């Protein structure tokens, strides 16, 4: 365990922090702050319909990516960062969200440009495809897929299952030897039953569940915040004071609010990780930039809305924040200040819904990576059933492992994906920038932007569509 902790510490500081910040700022400057400048346009594009009802819409692709982003990290990730690093972790989450949204735009636009179509007319793609097609680096694309599978079939599912069972610690019936086993078994069976139904069921399920659970959670958070509205000024004061307490930050860097805020923010919104482009590529749009803009909204929904709701709710409630309550208990204690014994129940229900949709969304990404490694074809039904059984087993085991192990493994596998995807996006960013200029040029002429690869000087041999 000591070895994994050391790898985790070095990977995030200095490597990932520098890579993420530098890339995000670079994309922000080159796109002239597209994630802020075209926010209104992005909101309008969410409701745009696909050419056919059989195609995946921008909204559906957004919901699949949001289902994976919006999860237990919005509750326990924020809680853990505050309890272990301090309230200043919120500021670093916000900063990385705004900067990272530009990375989300670039990677999702690239996924659309280099997407492909299967024999049934459905679109697919992601980092593996733009790495192979544009950079002519199939080996790196394959390594990326291996990291993606390790992250979403192992690391994240392990952590998600742990986080859910941890929410039951607040109840008197919790037995550390028995409850995790029961929770892990029920969750594993439920997910196993769903994933056997295939990708279309995943899209339909997440499209219905994600908005409902997100809105309900925010409403409850607002009630808690308004109940402690007198504490809001000092809450923001504590966040900014702690965020800029550089003596404390550099005194214990790996456990500081800055490192934990960036870690948990990245885990929650996944901007630049290379996961969301797999969903983005499936959308049927007339111009790649449309889906790139839509995906910036997903990052904001995750961090600026849901993570902020958790942070303000917890800090303003005044309940103690320490290592003993890090995770679900801290949030449950905050909700209990207004809702009493019903508070922990609501958080548990939210955790169940968040965990379930996260696990389903995760396996959607894994399917895409497996298809790439299998020469662009979905593996046999027998292989997929065996693979899903393994994934279900990981979900069960996740409920039984220690907290540190679950978080560390998720951090490492996610970090590996990011360190491959971000440099590739930097190299290919010129293509996305040209596409953005083409989109804005057509918008100025009051046209519905339509993309053709030749319009931005893109070699037709590198793209399967858009000719």
C-alpha positions as CSV (number, residue, x, y, z in Angstrom):
1,X,0.0,0.0,0.0
2,X,2.9,2.3,0.8
3,X,4.2,1.9,-2.8
4,X,0.8,2.8,-4.3
5,X,0.6,5.9,-2.1
6,X,4.0,7.1,-3.2
7,X,3.1,6.6,-6.9
8,X,-0.1,8.5,-6.3
9,X,1.7,11.4,-4.6
10,X,4.3,11.8,-7.3
11,X,1.8,11.4,-10.2
12,X,-0.3,14.3,-8.9
13,X,2.4,16.5,-7.6
14,X,4.2,17.8,-9.5
15,X,3.3,15.9,-12.8
16,X,-0.5,16.0,-13.2
17,X,-1.0,19.4,-11.5
18,X,1.5,21.0,-13.9
19,X,0.1,19.1,-17.0
20,X,-3.6,19.9,-16.2
21,X,-3.0,23.5,-15.3
22,X,-0.7,24.2,-18.3
23,X,-2.9,22.4,-20.8
24,X,-6.1,24.1,-19.5
25,X,-4.6,27.5,-19.6
26,X,-3.2,26.8,-23.1
27,X,-6.6,25.7,-24.4
28,X,-8.3,28.7,-22.7
29,X,-6.0,31.2,-24.4
30,X,-6.2,29.5,-27.8
31,X,-10.0,29.3,-27.8
32,X,-10.3,32.8,-26.3
33,X,-12.1,31.3,-23.3
34,X,-14.6,29.3,-25.3
35,X,-16.0,27.6,-22.1
36,X,-17.1,31.0,-20.8
37,X,-17.5,33.0,-24.0
38,X,-20.0,30.6,-25.7
39,X,-21.7,29.4,-22.6
40,X,-25.1,30.6,-23.8
41,X,-24.7,28.9,-27.1
42,X,-23.8,25.7,-25.4
43,X,-27.0,25.8,-23.3
44,X,-29.1,26.2,-26.5
45,X,-27.4,23.3,-28.3
46,X,-28.3,20.8,-25.6
47,X,-31.9,20.7,-26.8
48,X,-31.0,20.4,-30.5
49,X,-32.5,17.3,-32.1
50,X,-30.6,14.7,-34.1
51,X,-31.4,14.1,-37.8
52,X,-33.1,10.8,-36.9
53,X,-34.9,9.6,-33.8
54,X,-32.7,6.5,-34.1
55,X,-29.6,8.5,-33.5
56,X,-28.1,9.6,-30.2
57,X,-28.9,13.3,-29.5
58,X,-26.5,15.8,-27.9
59,X,-28.7,15.6,-24.8
60,X,-28.4,11.8,-24.6
61,X,-24.6,11.9,-25.1
62,X,-24.5,14.7,-22.4
63,X,-26.5,12.5,-20.0
64,X,-24.2,9.5,-20.5
65,X,-21.1,11.5,-19.8
66,X,-22.8,13.3,-16.9
67,X,-23.9,10.0,-15.5
68,X,-20.3,9.0,-15.2
69,X,-19.2,12.4,-13.9
70,X,-22.1,12.9,-11.5
71,X,-21.7,10.3,-8.9
72,X,-20.5,9.5,-5.4
73,X,-17.5,11.9,-6.0
74,X,-20.0,14.8,-5.8
75,X,-20.8,13.8,-2.2
76,X,-17.9,11.8,-0.7
77,X,-15.2,13.3,-2.9
78,X,-16.0,16.8,-1.8
79,X,-16.4,15.7,1.8
80,X,-13.1,13.9,1.8
81,X,-11.3,16.8,0.3
82,X,-12.7,19.2,3.0
83,X,-12.2,16.9,5.9
84,X,-8.6,16.0,5.0
85,X,-7.4,19.1,3.2
86,X,-9.6,21.9,4.6
87,X,-12.4,24.2,3.1
88,X,-9.9,25.7,0.7
89,X,-10.1,22.6,-1.4
90,X,-13.4,24.0,-2.8
91,X,-11.6,27.0,-4.4
92,X,-9.1,24.7,-6.2
93,X,-12.0,22.6,-7.4
94,X,-13.7,25.7,-8.9
95,X,-10.5,26.9,-10.5
96,X,-9.7,23.5,-12.1
97,X,-13.3,23.3,-13.3
98,X,-13.3,26.6,-15.2
99,X,-9.8,25.9,-16.6
100,X,-10.6,22.2,-17.3
101,X,-13.8,23.0,-19.2
102,X,-11.6,24.1,-22.1
103,X,-9.9,20.7,-22.0
104,X,-13.3,19.1,-22.1
105,X,-14.2,21.2,-25.2
106,X,-11.0,20.2,-27.1
107,X,-11.2,16.5,-26.4
108,X,-14.9,16.2,-27.2
109,X,-14.6,18.2,-30.4
110,X,-11.7,16.0,-31.5
111,X,-13.8,12.9,-30.7
112,X,-16.6,14.2,-33.0
113,X,-14.2,15.1,-35.8
114,X,-12.5,11.6,-35.9
115,X,-15.6,9.5,-35.0
116,X,-16.6,6.5,-37.0
117,X,-19.9,4.8,-38.0
118,X,-20.8,1.1,-37.5
119,X,-22.8,-1.1,-39.9
120,X,-26.0,-0.1,-38.1
121,X,-25.4,3.6,-38.7
122,X,-24.4,4.4,-35.1
123,X,-21.5,6.6,-34.3
124,X,-18.6,5.8,-32.0
125,X,-15.2,7.1,-31.2
126,X,-13.0,8.7,-28.5
127,X,-9.4,9.4,-27.6
128,X,-8.2,6.0,-29.0
129,X,-9.6,6.9,-32.4
130,X,-8.2,10.4,-32.7
131,X,-4.8,9.2,-31.4
132,X,-4.7,6.5,-34.0
133,X,-6.2,8.4,-36.9
134,X,-4.6,11.8,-36.4
135,X,-1.4,10.9,-34.7
136,X,-0.8,7.6,-36.4
137,X,0.0,6.0,-33.0
138,X,-2.1,2.9,-32.6
139,X,0.1,1.5,-29.8
140,X,-0.4,4.6,-27.7
141,X,-4.2,4.4,-28.5
142,X,-4.1,0.8,-27.3
143,X,-2.3,1.7,-24.0
144,X,-4.9,4.4,-23.4
145,X,-7.7,1.9,-23.8
146,X,-6.0,-0.4,-21.3
147,X,-5.8,2.5,-18.8
148,X,-9.5,3.3,-19.5
149,X,-10.6,-0.2,-18.8
150,X,-8.4,-0.3,-15.6
151,X,-10.0,3.0,-14.5
152,X,-13.7,2.4,-15.3
153,X,-14.0,-1.4,-14.8
154,X,-11.7,-1.5,-11.8
155,X,-10.5,1.8,-10.1
156,X,-13.7,3.8,-10.2
157,X,-16.1,0.9,-9.7
158,X,-14.0,-0.2,-6.7
159,X,-14.2,3.3,-5.2
160,X,-17.9,3.8,-6.1
161,X,-18.9,0.6,-4.3
162,X,-16.9,1.5,-1.2
163,X,-18.4,5.0,-1.1
164,X,-21.9,3.6,-1.2
165,X,-21.4,1.1,1.6
166,X,-19.7,3.8,3.7
167,X,-22.9,5.8,3.7
168,X,-24.5,3.1,5.9
169,X,-22.1,3.8,8.7
170,X,-24.5,6.4,10.0
171,X,-27.1,3.8,11.0
172,X,-27.3,1.8,14.2
173,X,-27.7,-1.5,12.3
174,X,-24.3,-1.0,10.6
175,X,-22.1,-4.1,11.1
176,X,-18.6,-3.6,9.7
177,X,-18.3,-7.3,9.0
178,X,-21.7,-7.9,7.5
179,X,-23.2,-4.6,6.0
180,X,-20.5,-4.1,3.4
181,X,-21.0,-7.6,2.2
182,X,-24.8,-7.1,1.8
183,X,-24.5,-3.7,0.1
184,X,-21.8,-4.9,-2.3
185,X,-23.8,-8.0,-3.2
186,X,-27.0,-6.1,-3.9
187,X,-25.2,-3.4,-5.9
188,X,-23.3,-5.9,-7.9
189,X,-26.4,-7.9,-8.8
190,X,-28.4,-4.8,-9.8
191,X,-25.6,-3.5,-12.1
192,X,-25.1,-6.9,-13.5
193,X,-28.7,-7.2,-14.5
194,X,-28.7,-3.8,-16.2
195,X,-25.5,-4.1,-18.2
196,X,-26.6,-7.4,-19.7
197,X,-29.2,-5.3,-21.6
198,X,-26.6,-3.5,-23.7
199,X,-25.7,0.1,-24.5
200,X,-29.1,1.4,-25.6
201,X,-30.6,0.5,-22.2
202,X,-27.8,2.5,-20.6
203,X,-28.6,5.6,-22.6
204,X,-32.4,5.4,-21.9
205,X,-31.8,4.8,-18.2
206,X,-29.3,7.6,-17.6
207,X,-31.4,10.1,-19.7
208,X,-34.3,9.7,-17.2
209,X,-32.4,9.2,-13.9
210,X,-29.6,11.8,-14.0
211,X,-31.6,15.0,-14.2
212,X,-34.1,13.9,-11.5
213,X,-31.4,12.8,-9.0
214,X,-29.3,15.9,-9.7
215,X,-32.2,18.4,-9.2
216,X,-33.4,16.6,-6.0
217,X,-29.9,16.7,-4.5
218,X,-29.5,20.4,-5.3
219,X,-32.9,21.3,-3.8
220,X,-32.1,19.6,-0.6
221,X,-28.7,21.2,-0.5
222,X,-30.3,24.6,-1.0
223,X,-32.7,24.0,1.9
224,X,-29.7,23.2,4.2
225,X,-27.8,26.3,2.9
226,X,-30.8,28.6,3.5
227,X,-31.3,27.2,6.9
228,X,-27.8,28.3,7.8
229,X,-27.8,31.4,5.5
230,X,-26.2,33.6,8.3
231,X,-23.1,31.4,8.1
232,X,-22.6,31.8,4.3
233,X,-20.3,34.9,4.5
234,X,-18.0,33.2,7.0
235,X,-18.2,30.0,4.8
236,X,-16.8,31.8,1.8
237,X,-14.2,33.6,4.0
238,X,-13.0,30.2,5.3
239,X,-12.8,28.8,1.8
240,X,-10.7,31.7,0.4
241,X,-8.6,32.1,3.6
242,X,-7.7,28.4,3.6
243,X,-7.1,28.3,-0.2
244,X,-4.4,31.0,0.0
245,X,-2.8,29.8,3.2
246,X,0.4,28.8,1.3
247,X,2.4,28.1,4.4
248,X,0.0,25.3,5.3
249,X,-0.3,24.1,1.7
250,X,3.5,23.8,1.1
251,X,4.0,22.5,4.7
252,X,2.1,19.3,3.9
253,X,1.7,19.4,0.1
254,X,0.3,15.9,-0.6
255,X,-2.4,16.3,1.9
256,X,-3.1,20.0,1.3
257,X,-6.3,21.6,0.2
258,X,-4.8,22.4,-3.1
259,X,-3.7,18.8,-4.0
260,X,-6.9,17.3,-2.6
261,X,-9.1,19.9,-4.3
262,X,-7.5,19.2,-7.7
263,X,-7.5,15.4,-7.2
264,X,-11.2,15.2,-6.1
265,X,-12.2,17.9,-8.7
266,X,-10.6,15.8,-11.5
267,X,-12.1,12.6,-10.1
268,X,-15.5,14.3,-10.1
269,X,-15.7,16.2,-13.4
270,X,-13.1,14.2,-15.4
271,X,-12.2,17.1,-17.6
272,X,-9.3,16.1,-19.8
273,X,-9.2,12.5,-18.5
274,X,-10.5,11.2,-21.9
275,X,-13.7,9.5,-20.7
276,X,-16.4,11.9,-21.9
277,X,-15.2,11.9,-25.5
278,X,-16.3,8.3,-25.8
279,X,-19.9,9.5,-25.2
280,X,-19.5,12.7,-27.2
281,X,-18.5,10.8,-30.3
282,X,-21.9,9.0,-30.3
283,X,-23.9,12.2,-30.8
284,X,-25.5,13.0,-34.2
285,X,-24.7,16.7,-34.8
286,X,-24.1,18.8,-37.9
287,X,-20.8,20.2,-36.5
288,X,-18.2,18.8,-34.1
289,X,-18.0,22.0,-32.1
290,X,-21.6,21.7,-31.1
291,X,-20.9,18.6,-29.0
292,X,-17.6,20.1,-27.7
293,X,-19.6,23.0,-26.3
294,X,-22.3,20.8,-24.9
295,X,-19.7,18.8,-23.0
296,X,-18.4,22.0,-21.2
297,X,-21.9,22.2,-19.6
298,X,-21.4,18.7,-18.1
299,X,-18.3,19.9,-16.4
300,X,-20.1,22.9,-14.9
301,X,-23.1,20.8,-13.8
302,X,-20.8,18.4,-12.0
303,X,-18.5,20.9,-10.2
304,X,-20.0,24.3,-10.1
305,X,-23.5,23.0,-9.3
306,X,-23.3,19.6,-7.5
307,X,-19.9,19.8,-5.9
308,X,-20.5,23.4,-4.8
309,X,-23.9,22.4,-3.3
310,X,-22.2,19.7,-1.2
311,X,-19.4,22.0,-0.1
312,X,-21.6,25.0,0.9
313,X,-24.1,22.7,2.6
314,X,-21.5,21.0,4.7
315,X,-19.3,24.0,5.7
316,X,-22.2,26.3,6.4
317,X,-23.9,23.7,8.7
318,X,-21.1,24.1,11.2
319,X,-20.7,20.4,11.8
320,X,-17.2,19.1,12.6
321,X,-15.0,18.2,9.7
322,X,-12.2,15.7,10.5
323,X,-10.7,12.4,9.3
324,X,-13.2,10.4,11.4
325,X,-16.2,11.7,9.4
326,X,-14.5,12.1,6.0
327,X,-16.8,10.6,3.3
328,X,-20.5,10.2,3.6
329,X,-20.8,10.7,7.4
330,X,-19.7,14.4,7.1
331,X,-22.5,15.1,4.6
332,X,-25.0,13.1,6.5
333,X,-24.2,15.0,9.7
334,X,-24.7,18.3,7.8
335,X,-28.1,17.3,6.4
336,X,-29.2,16.1,9.9
337,X,-28.9,19.6,11.2
338,X,-32.2,20.4,9.4
339,X,-33.8,17.1,8.6
340,X,-32.8,15.2,11.7
341,X,-32.9,11.4,11.4
342,X,-34.2,11.7,7.9
343,X,-31.0,13.4,6.8
344,X,-28.8,10.3,6.6
345,X,-31.6,8.4,4.8
346,X,-31.8,11.0,2.0
347,X,-28.0,10.9,1.5
348,X,-28.1,7.1,1.4
349,X,-30.8,7.2,-1.3
350,X,-28.8,9.8,-3.2
351,X,-25.7,7.7,-2.9
352,X,-27.6,4.6,-4.2
353,X,-28.8,6.5,-7.3
354,X,-25.5,8.3,-7.9
355,X,-23.5,5.1,-7.5
356,X,-25.8,3.1,-9.7
357,X,-25.8,5.5,-12.6
358,X,-22.0,6.1,-12.3
359,X,-21.4,2.3,-12.5
360,X,-23.6,2.0,-15.6
361,X,-22.0,5.0,-17.3
362,X,-18.5,3.6,-16.5
363,X,-19.2,0.4,-18.3
364,X,-20.5,2.2,-21.3
365,X,-17.0,3.7,-21.7
366,X,-15.4,0.3,-21.1
367,X,-17.5,-1.2,-24.0
368,X,-16.0,1.4,-26.3
369,X,-12.4,0.6,-25.3
370,X,-12.9,-3.1,-25.6
371,X,-14.3,-2.7,-29.1
372,X,-11.2,-0.7,-30.1
373,X,-8.9,-3.4,-28.8
374,X,-10.9,-6.0,-30.7
375,X,-10.2,-4.3,-34.1
376,X,-13.2,-1.9,-33.9
377,X,-15.7,-4.7,-33.3
378,X,-17.7,-5.5,-30.2
379,X,-16.3,-8.7,-28.6
380,X,-18.3,-11.9,-28.6
381,X,-21.3,-12.2,-26.3
382,X,-19.5,-14.9,-24.4
383,X,-16.5,-12.7,-23.8
384,X,-18.7,-9.7,-22.8
385,X,-20.7,-11.8,-20.3
386,X,-17.5,-13.1,-18.7
387,X,-16.1,-9.6,-18.6
388,X,-19.2,-8.2,-17.0
389,X,-19.1,-10.9,-14.4
390,X,-15.5,-9.8,-13.6
391,X,-16.8,-6.2,-13.3
392,X,-19.6,-7.2,-11.0
393,X,-17.0,-9.0,-8.9
394,X,-15.0,-5.8,-8.6
395,X,-18.1,-3.9,-7.5
396,X,-18.6,-6.5,-4.8
397,X,-15.0,-6.4,-3.6
398,X,-15.1,-2.6,-3.6
399,X,-17.5,-2.6,-0.7
400,X,-15.0,-4.6,1.4
401,X,-11.7,-2.7,0.8
402,X,-10.2,0.1,3.0
403,X,-10.9,3.7,2.0
404,X,-7.3,4.6,1.3
405,X,-6.8,1.7,-1.1
406,X,-10.0,2.5,-3.0
407,X,-9.1,6.2,-3.5
408,X,-5.5,5.5,-4.3
409,X,-6.2,2.9,-7.0
410,X,-8.9,5.2,-8.6
411,X,-6.4,8.2,-8.6
412,X,-3.6,6.2,-10.2
413,X,-5.6,4.6,-13.0
414,X,-7.3,7.9,-13.8
415,X,-4.0,9.7,-13.7
416,X,-2.6,7.3,-16.3
417,X,-5.4,8.0,-18.7
418,X,-5.0,11.8,-18.3
419,X,-1.2,11.7,-18.9
420,X,-1.9,10.1,-22.3
421,X,-4.9,12.1,-23.3
422,X,-3.9,15.6,-22.5
423,X,-0.6,15.7,-24.4
424,X,-2.4,14.2,-27.4
425,X,-5.0,16.9,-27.2
426,X,-2.3,19.6,-27.0
427,X,-0.7,18.2,-30.2
428,X,-4.1,18.0,-32.0
429,X,-5.6,21.2,-30.6
430,X,-5.0,23.1,-33.8
431,X,-7.6,20.9,-35.5
432,X,-10.2,21.7,-32.9
433,X,-9.3,25.4,-33.0
434,X,-9.8,25.5,-36.8
435,X,-13.2,23.8,-36.3
436,X,-14.2,26.4,-33.7
437,X,-13.3,29.2,-36.1
438,X,-15.3,27.5,-38.8
439,X,-18.3,27.2,-36.4
440,X,-18.2,30.8,-35.3
441,X,-17.8,32.0,-38.9
442,X,-21.0,30.2,-39.9
443,X,-22.8,31.5,-36.8
444,X,-21.9,35.1,-37.7
445,X,-23.6,34.5,-41.1
446,X,-26.7,33.3,-39.2
447,X,-26.3,29.7,-40.6
448,X,-26.8,26.4,-38.8
449,X,-23.2,25.4,-38.8
450,X,-22.4,22.3,-41.0
451,X,-18.9,20.8,-40.9
452,X,-16.8,19.5,-43.8
453,X,-13.3,18.3,-43.2
454,X,-11.9,20.1,-46.3
455,X,-13.1,23.5,-45.0
456,X,-10.4,23.4,-42.3
457,X,-7.8,21.8,-44.5
458,X,-8.1,18.4,-42.8
459,X,-6.7,15.4,-44.8
460,X,-9.7,13.3,-45.8
461,X,-7.7,10.1,-45.2
462,X,-7.7,10.8,-41.5
463,X,-11.5,11.2,-41.2
464,X,-14.1,8.6,-42.0
465,X,-17.0,11.0,-41.9
466,X,-17.5,14.8,-42.6
467,X,-16.3,14.5,-46.2
